Amino acid sequence: MNRVKTLLILFLMSCAVTNVSAQLNPGTETLSKYQDSLVKITSTLFSAPSNADRFAQNAKFIKMLVTALKTPSSFDFGFDSLQMISVIQSPDRTFRIFSWYVPTLEGTYRFFGTVQMATRDGKLKLYPLLDETDQFKDTNIIATNKQWYGARYYEIVPLIVSGQQTSYVLLGWKGNTNKTSKKVIEVLSFANDELKFGKAIFQGAKNTEVKNRIVFEYNKLNSMTLRLDKKEQMIVFDHLAPFDPNMEGNFEYYASDSSFDGYRLLGNQLKLMENIELKNDPNAKDDFYIDPKPKEIPVKN
């Protein structure tokens, strides 16, 4: 009898906590319903039988996502059930990025996203990300959210330099074609209420030209490590090389050669460090991706 009484008390306490939580966060229930609907859309978006169907589903997803984000204090809702979509927040909680892709039947990808800013009054402040990759004749140019070098981001690393406004390194998977995949190291800055992608901060070896962003390309059937190593305090990645020296420049034949390089912040630049001694601990983000399909997308940490 005492056990039954104890269980009843625990149940009533749980209900009370849930009720208080709902009162403190009146938008949570609404956002949960929106999230359920968004999950249903993504379950068919990636497997629709035609490109037209996929982009039609994607349009529905975008419309519903924007509607959901209009809910007061939506910035504090995690959207954790949206496993098909990357939702990452900056460590300083000033913004977060929603980013995803639509795969085509031809093996290419179109990227979509938005940057949501934290606001004091909880009102919506969004910057849509418009993928203009096809228009990039030079991947080293400075871009904006309306001219975006699309990617699905999975990590944000603040760059704190004395005397400068904080900018943020974004690590992302870019996909490419049915033969090669790409990953990107991007830099996001905020100025005059505008977004800027790219920054002259990447210093290569032997005083080569400083770059605004770094793009890696490699064989689609291989994976590539690209992540922040907190212990080493640098962004580390696999060194890519062709299977055969005669294939240099043909990225369909590039893969990791089992060595590692990295970028470390020195002064106000990210300096390339080659041949790093590094233990490659397993990381769910390292294999982002070999051949992305809904069932293969790793769960966000």
C-alpha positions in Angstrom: 0.0 0.0 0.0 2.8 2.4 0.9 4.5 1.7 -2.4 1.3 2.5 -4.3 0.9 5.7 -2.3 4.5 6.7 -3.0 4.1 6.1 -6.8 0.9 8.2 -6.7 2.7 11.1 -5.0 5.5 10.9 -7.5 3.0 10.9 -10.4 1.2 14.0 -9.0 4.5 15.8 -8.5 5.5 15.0 -12.1 2.2 16.4 -13.3 2.7 19.5 -11.2 6.2 20.1 -12.6 4.9 19.6 -16.2 2.1 22.0 -15.5 4.4 24.7 -14.1 6.8 24.3 -17.0 4.0 24.7 -19.5 2.9 27.9 -17.7 6.4 29.3 -17.7 6.9 28.4 -21.4 3.4 28.9 -23.0 4.9 28.5 -26.5 6.5 25.1 -25.9 3.3 23.1 -26.6 2.7 25.1 -29.8 6.3 24.7 -30.9 6.2 20.9 -30.2 3.2 20.6 -32.5 5.0 22.6 -35.2 8.0 20.3 -34.7 5.9 17.2 -35.2 4.6 18.6 -38.5 8.1 19.5 -39.6 9.3 16.0 -38.9 6.5 14.5 -41.0 7.5 16.8 -43.9 11.2 15.8 -43.8 10.3 12.1 -43.7 9.1 12.4 -47.3 11.3 15.3 -48.5 14.4 13.3 -49.0 12.8 10.3 -50.6 10.2 11.9 -52.9 10.2 10.3 -56.4 11.1 13.5 -58.3 13.1 16.7 -57.9 9.9 18.7 -58.3 8.3 16.8 -55.4 11.3 17.2 -53.2 11.5 21.0 -53.7 7.7 21.3 -53.3 8.0 19.5 -49.9 11.0 21.7 -49.0 8.9 24.8 -49.8 6.2 23.5 -47.3 9.0 22.9 -44.8 10.3 26.4 -45.1 6.9 28.0 -44.7 6.1 26.0 -41.6 9.5 26.6 -40.1 9.2 30.3 -40.4 5.7 30.1 -38.9 7.0 28.1 -36.0 9.9 30.6 -35.4 7.3 33.4 -35.2 6.2 31.9 -31.9 7.4 34.1 -29.0 10.6 32.9 -27.4 11.1 30.3 -30.1 14.9 30.8 -29.8 14.9 28.8 -26.6 13.1 25.8 -28.3 15.7 23.2 -29.3 13.9 21.4 -32.2 15.7 18.3 -31.1 13.5 16.0 -33.0 14.5 17.5 -36.4 17.3 15.0 -36.9 17.3 15.6 -40.7 18.0 19.3 -40.1 21.1 20.8 -38.5 20.3 23.2 -35.7 23.4 24.6 -33.9 23.7 27.4 -31.5 26.7 29.7 -31.0 28.5 29.0 -27.7 27.7 32.6 -26.6 24.0 32.1 -27.4 23.7 35.1 -29.7 22.5 33.2 -32.7 21.8 29.8 -34.1 21.8 28.4 -37.6 19.3 26.0 -39.2 20.8 24.4 -42.3 19.9 21.5 -44.5 20.0 20.2 -48.1 17.8 18.8 -50.7 19.4 16.0 -52.7 18.6 15.7 -56.4 18.1 12.6 -58.4 21.3 13.5 -60.4 23.4 13.3 -57.2 23.8 17.0 -56.5 22.6 19.1 -53.6 20.9 22.4 -53.0 21.3 23.9 -49.6 18.9 25.9 -47.5 19.1 27.7 -44.1 18.5 30.6 -41.9 20.3 32.4 -39.1 18.1 33.2 -36.1 19.3 35.9 -33.7 18.5 36.0 -30.0 16.5 39.1 -29.2 15.7 40.7 -25.8 12.0 40.8 -26.4 11.8 37.3 -27.9 10.6 38.6 -31.3 11.6 36.9 -34.5 14.8 38.1 -36.3 15.9 35.9 -39.2 18.4 36.1 -42.0 17.5 33.6 -44.7 20.5 31.9 -46.4 20.2 31.7 -50.2 22.4 29.1 -51.9 24.1 30.7 -54.8 27.0 28.2 -55.2 26.4 27.9 -58.9 27.2 31.6 -59.3 30.6 31.3 -57.4 33.3 31.6 -60.1 35.8 32.0 -57.2 35.2 30.2 -53.9 37.4 32.7 -52.2 35.1 35.7 -52.5 33.4 37.5 -49.6 29.7 36.5 -49.6 26.4 37.5 -47.8 23.4 35.6 -46.7 21.8 36.4 -50.0 24.8 35.1 -51.9 25.7 32.1 -49.8 28.2 29.3 -50.4 25.7 26.7 -49.1 26.6 24.0 -46.6 25.1 22.0 -43.8 26.9 23.3 -40.7 27.6 21.1 -37.7 29.9 23.1 -35.5 30.4 26.8 -34.5 33.8 27.9 -33.2 34.0 31.5 -31.9 37.1 33.5 -32.9 38.1 35.9 -30.2 40.8 38.4 -31.2 41.7 41.2 -28.9 40.3 44.6 -30.1 38.1 42.9 -32.7 34.4 42.0 -32.8 33.9 38.2 -32.4 33.6 36.3 -35.6 32.7 32.6 -35.9 34.2 29.7 -37.8 31.6 27.4 -39.2 32.4 23.8 -40.1 30.1 22.2 -42.7 29.4 19.4 -45.1 28.8 20.7 -48.6 28.2 17.6 -50.7 28.9 18.1 -54.4 28.2 15.5 -57.1 27.8 11.8 -57.5 31.6 11.4 -57.6 33.0 13.8 -55.0 32.0 15.4 -51.6 33.1 18.7 -50.1 33.6 20.1 -46.7 34.1 23.8 -45.9 35.6 26.0 -43.2 33.6 29.2 -43.3 33.8 32.4 -41.3 30.7 34.3 -40.3 30.8 37.9 -39.1 28.1 40.5 -38.2 28.4 44.2 -39.1 25.8 46.9 -39.4 23.0 44.4 -39.0 24.3 42.4 -41.9 25.9 39.0 -42.3 29.2 38.4 -44.0 30.6 35.1 -45.0 34.4 34.8 -45.5 37.3 36.6 -44.0 41.0 37.0 -44.9 42.2 34.9 -42.0 43.5 31.6 -43.4 47.3 31.6 -43.7 48.7 28.7 -45.5 52.3 27.3 -45.4 55.3 29.2 -46.8 53.6 32.6 -46.9 51.0 31.6 -49.5 48.1 33.9 -50.3 45.7 34.4 -47.3 42.3 32.9 -48.0 38.8 33.8 -47.0 37.5 30.3 -46.7 38.8 26.7 -47.1 37.1 24.1 -49.3 38.0 20.5 -49.3 37.0 18.0 -52.1 37.5 14.3 -52.0 36.1 10.9 -53.3 32.5 10.5 -52.4 32.9 7.0 -51.0 35.4 8.2 -48.4 35.0 10.2 -45.2 36.9 13.1 -43.9 37.6 14.4 -40.4 37.0 18.1 -39.9 36.4 19.2 -36.3 37.5 21.4 -33.4 40.1 19.6 -31.2 39.7 21.3 -27.8 42.7 19.7 -26.4 45.0 20.9 -29.2 43.0 24.2 -29.5 42.9 24.0 -33.2 40.6 23.0 -36.1 42.0 19.7 -37.3 41.4 17.8 -40.5 42.6 14.8 -42.6 45.3 15.6 -45.1 43.8 14.8 -48.5 46.0 13.4 -51.3 45.4 11.5 -54.6 45.5 7.7 -54.6 48.0 8.0 -57.5 50.3 11.0 -58.0 49.3 11.1 -61.6 45.8 12.0 -60.5 46.8 15.2 -58.8 44.0 17.8 -59.2 41.4 15.2 -60.0 39.5 15.2 -56.7 37.5 12.0 -57.6 40.7 10.2 -56.6 41.5 12.1 -53.3 41.2 10.6 -49.8 42.9 10.9 -46.5 46.5 9.7 -46.4 46.2 9.1 -42.6 48.0 12.3 -41.6 46.5 15.4 -40.1 46.8 19.1 -40.6 45.1 21.9 -38.6 44.5 25.6 -38.3 45.5 27.3 -35.0 44.7 30.9 -34.1 48.0 32.9 -33.9 47.5 36.7 -33.5 44.6 37.6 -35.8 45.1 34.7 -38.3 44.4 31.0 -38.5 47.8 29.5 -39.3 48.1 26.2 -41.1 50.0 23.5 -39.1 51.0 20.5 -41.0 51.6 16.8 -40.0 50.1 17.1 -36.6 50.5 14.2 -34.1 46.9 13.5 -33.3 44.9 10.7 -31.9 41.8 10.5 -34.1 39.1 9.7 -31.5 35.8 8.6 -32.9 33.5 11.5 -33.5 29.9 11.3 -34.9 30.7 14.4 -37.0 33.8 13.0 -38.7 31.8 11.0 -41.2 29.5 13.9 -42.3 28.9 12.1 -44.8 30.0 9.3 -47.1 26.7 9.1 -49.0 24.0 11.0 -47.1 20.6 9.4 -46.8 18.0 10.0 -44.1 18.8 6.8 -42.2 22.5 7.5 -42.3 22.5 11.0 -40.8 24.2 11.0 -37.4 22.4 12.2 -34.4 23.6 15.6 -33.2 25.5 15.7 -30.0 
